[in-house]
Amino acid sequence: MSIKYEMIIYWSHEDNAFIVEVPELPGCMADGQTYQEAVANAEMVIQEWIDTARELGRSIPEPRGRLMFA
């Protein structure tokens, strides 16, 4: 799977984990104890988000490739 959605990755002291947000896919987030684990988990969650949207007949945003939300 080729992930082209932008990911925002940061360390959360509260959760004691790396958090990954995918702004172009509402509600799409993941975490992990390492940076690599968080990104791998986010890749799985992105695919699940897309699969669920397809099953529900919802539109899937095209990746823009640049942060457009700041």
C-alpha positions as CSV (number, residue, x, y, z in Angstrom):
1,M,0.0,0.0,0.0
2,S,1.3,3.4,-0.9
3,I,0.4,6.0,1.7
4,K,0.3,9.5,0.3
5,Y,-1.7,11.3,3.1
6,E,0.1,13.7,5.2
7,M,0.8,12.6,8.8
8,I,1.4,14.9,11.8
9,I,3.6,13.0,14.3
10,Y,4.4,14.2,17.8
11,W,5.3,12.9,21.3
12,S,2.5,13.0,23.9
13,H,3.8,13.2,27.5
14,E,0.2,12.5,28.7
15,D,-0.1,9.3,26.7
16,N,3.6,8.4,26.9
17,A,3.5,7.6,23.2
18,F,4.0,9.0,19.7
19,I,0.7,10.2,18.2
20,V,0.0,10.3,14.5
21,E,-2.9,12.4,13.1
22,V,-4.0,12.3,9.5
23,P,-5.7,15.7,9.0
24,E,-7.2,14.9,5.6
25,L,-9.1,11.9,7.0
26,P,-11.4,13.1,9.8
27,G,-10.9,11.2,13.0
28,C,-8.0,9.2,11.6
29,M,-5.3,8.8,14.4
30,A,-2.9,6.2,15.7
31,D,-0.2,5.9,18.3
32,G,2.8,3.8,19.2
33,Q,5.6,3.5,21.7
34,T,8.2,4.3,19.0
35,Y,8.1,6.6,16.0
36,Q,8.3,3.7,13.6
37,E,5.5,1.8,15.4
38,A,3.3,4.9,15.4
39,V,3.8,5.4,11.6
40,A,3.1,1.6,10.9
41,N,-0.1,1.8,13.0
42,A,-1.1,4.9,11.2
43,E,-0.7,3.2,7.8
44,M,-3.0,0.4,9.0
45,V,-5.6,2.8,10.3
46,I,-5.5,4.8,7.1
47,Q,-6.3,1.7,5.1
48,E,-9.1,0.8,7.5
49,W,-10.5,4.3,7.3
50,I,-10.5,4.1,3.5
51,D,-12.0,0.5,3.5
52,T,-14.8,1.6,5.9
53,A,-15.6,4.7,3.8
54,R,-15.9,2.6,0.7
55,E,-18.2,0.1,2.5
56,L,-20.4,3.0,3.7
57,G,-20.4,4.7,0.3
58,R,-18.7,7.8,1.5
59,S,-16.3,9.9,-0.5
60,I,-12.5,9.4,0.1
61,P,-10.5,12.6,-0.1
62,E,-7.6,12.8,-2.5
63,P,-4.3,13.3,-0.7
64,R,-3.0,16.9,-1.2
65,G,0.5,16.3,-0.1
66,R,1.0,19.5,1.8
67,L,-0.4,20.6,5.1
68,M,-3.4,22.8,4.3
69,F,-4.8,23.0,7.8
70,A,-2.3,25.1,9.7
